[in-house]
Amino acid sequence: MRPTGKLHLGNYVGALKNWVYLQSRHDCFFMIADWHALTTDYENTRHLADNTREVLLDWLAAGLDPAKCTMFVQSHVLQHSELHVLLSMITPLGELERVPSYKDQQQNLASKDLTSYGFLGYPLLQAADILVYRANWVPVGEDQVAHVELTRTIARRFNSFFPKGGVSATFAGPYGGDPRSLTDKVLIEPKELLTSTPKLLGTDGRKMSKSYGNSILLSEESDSLEHNIRNSKTDRPTLTQPGNPDRCPVGNLHQIFSDPETFPGRLDEITVGCTTATITCVQCKSLAIESVETKLRPIREKRRRFAEDPKFLLEVIRKGAQTAAKTAETTMKDVRSAIGLLPKASIKSLSHNAGDNFLLRVPASISRTHGDEQRWEIRSNLWLEKVQQYSLTKLKDKPRVFITRKNKKVGIYDAAESSSGEWVFGLKDQPLNVLVLLAQDRQRNLHDYVLPQAFLQEHWKQFERTDNTVEIHLRKIDDVASLLLKDQTLPIQQYEGDYSALQ
Ligand code: SF4
C-alpha cells in the first residue's frame, strides 16, 4: 500500500479488511510502499514519513497484528532495490511500456511529470517486491491481475536465464543462447489471490478516491462522518421517485456496513424502501450513519491508543523489517549465486576450504587448554590468516589494533559465548575506524562482525563504559545478532563476514 495519508473506506473494504482475514491463514508480508509513492510524487516528499506512520496506524487499528503477520516499510529492506536493479537488466523496455497503467496514468495525471525511469520501472519494482519473498499468492483485485501476470513473466525469464546453482560457461546472455533445461528455480511464479471486493462509491457517486475529494476516512470522527453521509449524493431526485441502492453511495454503505448480525433486516428494509419510495433518503442516511459509526468507533479508539505509543510503532516496523530482510536475503543469496556475482570479500568467500562450512572452527583443545590471552592470539591469528590479503599491520603498543594499507585503524576483539548466551567484548576506549568482533559460539565456530566507520561514528557513544574500557554486549536472538546499547538493541547481522570496510 502506498503511503498517501490516512486510509479511506475504499482502501479498507478493497484490501485491508481482507488482509486482516488472511493474516491468520497464511504467512503474510504487508508492505508500506514508500518508494512506490516516489514514482508519481517525487516532487513532494514533505509528508512521506508522516503518511507512512498514518498507514501503519490504520493497519493496526483495523486489526493487522504484528504477532500474526509481518508489516514493514519498503525502504527499510534494501533487498527490494537490489532485486529491482538485477531484474532491470533482463527486462525489455517494451514490456514495461506496454503495461496498461503506464499510458493510463500518464493521461490521468497529466499535471505531473511522469517521464522518469522510476515511473516506467514501477511494475518491475513491484515484481521485485513480490519475488524477493518467493510469494505464492498476491491478494489483488481484478485491476491488478495484469501486474501479477507481468511478475510471473519476469520470474520465468529470470529462471530461464539464471538457473539455480549458477550459469553455464556457454551461456550467451539474456537475449541469446539456447534455452537450458531447468532442474531448480530461483524465483517462484506467484498467483493472484483474487478478492471479491464490493465496490464502494464516494460521496459524489464516483469511485471513492482521495484525489476526487469524495472519500470517508477509516479514522473519520463522528461529526464529520455524519456530515459526509448527510451530504452524499443519492439516486432519487424527488421523494416520490424510487431509486436503486446499487447506484447510490448511501445504499452502498448499507450493503457493506449494515451487516445482518448487528442490524437484522436493515438491508432488506432499505432495499424495499428505496425501490418503492416508501422510505426517505433522510431516513436512509440516518440509518447508514448508525451502521458505519458502529463499525468505525472501535477502530478509531484503537487507533488513538496506538498513536499514543510511538515506541510500539517503531518496534513494529523495526521487527517487521528485520523479519522481512531475513527472508529476502535468503532469496537474494540464491539470486546472486545464480547470476554468478562474486560474493562480498569475507571469511566465507576467502576460505579455500570448501568443507569448513564457511566458518572458522577453533579446535577443541585450544578452547580447553589455553589461557585467555593465548586463546585471543589463536583466535585472531586464525582469523588474520584468512584476511591477510588486506595486509593489515599490527600496532606494536596496541596488540589488538591494526592498520590497513589506507591507514585505517582496525580494532580486533574476541570473546567466547557466555553461559547466558551473550558475548562481552572489552575495548580500550580509543578512536577506531573499523571494529571487528570475533564471536566464538559454543560449537567453537568463529563468527566475524566487521563494523564500519559510519556505524561506529553513529553509535560509539551509546556503548557501555567502565573506567577506560568500552564494553560491547552482543546477543543472538532467533539467529539474529544484535548489539545491546544503552538505549536500544541494534541488529548487526548484515556485517557478518562483510569485509568491504577494510578495502
Ligand atoms: Fe440512496 Fe437510501 Fe435514498 Fe435509496 S433511499 S437513493 S439508498 S439514500
Residues whose N, C-alpha, C, O or C-beta is under 5 A from the ligand:
A	BS01	SF4	T234 D235 R236 G243 P245 C248 V250 G251 C274 I279 T280 C281 C284
